[in-house]
Amino acid sequence: MKNRSIFVVVAIIVSLAGSVALYAQDDATKKETPPWLEGINMPPHPENLSPVMPLKIFMENGEAIPATLTEDIPITLVADTAIFDAEPPAQYNGSDIPNAKWSRNAAVSWFFIDWEKNKNVPASSTQQLALNQMVVTPINPTGKGAITCHIGRKMRYTDPVTGKTRGTFANASVGHDARVLDITPPTCGLEILVEGGRSGTFWVAENPPNKYPLPKLADVYFSGALINEADPGAILAVQGLELGAGMVVPPEKAAVKVPAGSVLKIKVNGEDNYKLDNTKLKYGICSNASGEPVPVSAINATEIALAELELPENPHFYVDASDVSGNRQVLYVPLKIK
């Protein structure tokens, strides 16, 4: 009985081993000839040739493109590739291209890619440039970016098998990694709310955008009942301030007017074209409108009781903001007590 049991176990093991071997053999056969490819003859090269040609891009003076560019500063780049030659290539990837002729001019596209924001910005120029040149202006600061160039040109050739004329495209593309330095200060403002629901808001916008050379300019916008009680929905613009560490709104142009003894609720509007450094953001009420702010209220307080402050003759709201690149904005807005 014992011998019979051993024999049965051995028989089962041999049977399973044979099944596994057959399965492995069948699986190997399937991998060699997948059923969905039976009867299909795949040539080593595409039937319709589409040459991909080498491409290099560099500065107009022949130097390599720097790894670090600066926001809003244009650079002129040159594309070098045989796609601009008088005739297309006679061979590609081991295949002849008989009687090849260009049938159109090359179409050239330049882009700046901001990898951090996953955005492509097309480059364009109003200047009269050669077809293989482009003025590229990186307008968005980024730690990870790239300049890319893509070129396509239609061509015709004689099919060596049928003798018929075929149309196709030759293509070329290349990219160059580059980071873009931030040279624009933050554009921060405040929203002030008092009892009864009345509020006033001021914010900053670079104008004109992407200005170079420095300094950058900006407009400060105001709205709300604390700015214009007669028309709270109106927007007042104070234009042409230098965007930076000395932005002072003249009191005759705009001011935030609050009742004496009010309790102010304050909210900051933090804006920057790249990355604001929140560890350096300061705002509140100060006693001056030049140089470094001299606070008379607690820094970054979301609620300020005017009755608890020793207010100077000409108090101001201030916003002191910096970005991670070190650009700084200090904005002073007059505070008037009614």
PENOR-V237653 format. One record per run of one state. SS is the DSSP state (A for helix, B for strand, O for the rest). FROM is the first residue (numbers start at 1). TO is the last residue. If there is no record, write none. Layout:
# PENOR-V237653
((SS:FROM:TO) (SS:FROM:TO))
This chain:
# PENOR-V237653
((O:1:1) (A:2:32) (O:33:34) (A:35:37) (O:38:51) (B:52:52) (O:53:55) (B:56:59) (O:60:67) (B:68:70) (O:71:73) (B:74:80) (O:81:81) (A:82:84) (O:85:90) (B:91:92) (O:93:94) (B:95:96) (O:97:97) (B:98:102) (O:103:106) (B:107:114) (O:115:118) (B:119:122) (O:123:132) (B:133:137) (O:138:141) (B:142:158) (O:159:164) (B:165:181) (O:182:188) (B:189:193) (O:194:194) (A:195:197) (O:198:198) (B:199:206) (O:207:216) (B:217:224) (O:225:235) (B:236:242) (O:243:246) (B:247:248) (O:249:255) (B:256:258) (O:259:262) (B:263:269) (O:270:275) (B:276:276) (O:277:277) (A:278:280) (O:281:281) (B:282:286) (O:287:294) (B:295:295) (O:296:302) (B:303:305) (A:306:308) (O:309:315) (B:316:323) (O:324:327) (B:328:337) (O:338:338))
